[in-house]
């Protein structure tokens, strides 16, 4: 199929409307078959549950053109499982996991001309989401829902190369103990907007959120998990019930252990030990790994030995190996790559 006339090399990380999106509705206790539609607009009643009580969840993943010309998606089954967990927590009906993966395949295939070519640095970002659609005025779950998937081509998260970030320890809490920090709910991200805007205004790239109970342990940023490397090359990630279970983080830990032969550890990470790490990164779908060069704790600077010029050596190896798997340059573990065509 002929590709869209898009300047792939200069594509930003933003929304570009594509041809088709998937829509399925839940009513009277069941999901309908779902369909692809050309209509990008959503019409809702003014009292819809999502508008009144933020009953909405979402996922994010990417489709790639591999080195041998295939179009693939990375581990969509894990996105399906995580969205099911999110739905249960917000008292929403689970969209069946097998149908979730099928709908992703249908949406990507229907927008094949928007999948960027191999080597362009761009990808097709896929956004499944679900929301309460019927009128709800009392505080209770909606009884009708809509599940949708749209796709949009996006450029590389880093324009002009990877530069380590400067982040601050935030005075705001991202998630409460026993709250909703472990699911991908829109309300979590709405809560982080003021914190990220104020961080940017003060010259920082991101926030480091601490645990709300003791404010001594590292949790995550507004949209990514932390990954640390010790001076003896052990890969460490924070463990907490209020951290979103990142698919990228889980994949990186597997790569570290099985591909690079490194020791990995998922445990509580205290703020006062961050100064002893050799490298730090933020991991997520958008950039895979964003290196961190400096963390500022209320005026006290923690400068990582990896510096402010480039990724640290272990972070670089993790990044190159995982992106190599995604792009087909390195053999993937069984089940990690879903081939669209």
Secondary structure, DSSP 4 states (H G I P E B T S, - for coil): -PPPS--GGG--SS----S-EEEEEEETTEE---EEES-------TTBHHHHH--EEE--EEEEE-TTS-EEEE-HHHHHHHHHHHHHHTT-PPPPHHHHHHHHHHHHHHTGGGSPPTTSS-EEEEEEEEEE-SB--SSS--S-EEEEEEEEEE--SSTTS---EEEEE-SS-S--TTSSTTS-BHHHHHHHHHHHHHHHHTT-SEEEPBPTTTS-BB-B-SS-EEEEE-TT--EEEE--TTS---HHHHHHHHIIIIIS---EEEE--BGGGGGG-SEEEEEETTTEEEEEEEEEETTEEEE-TT-SSS--HHHHHHHHHHHHHHTTSSPPPTTSEEE--
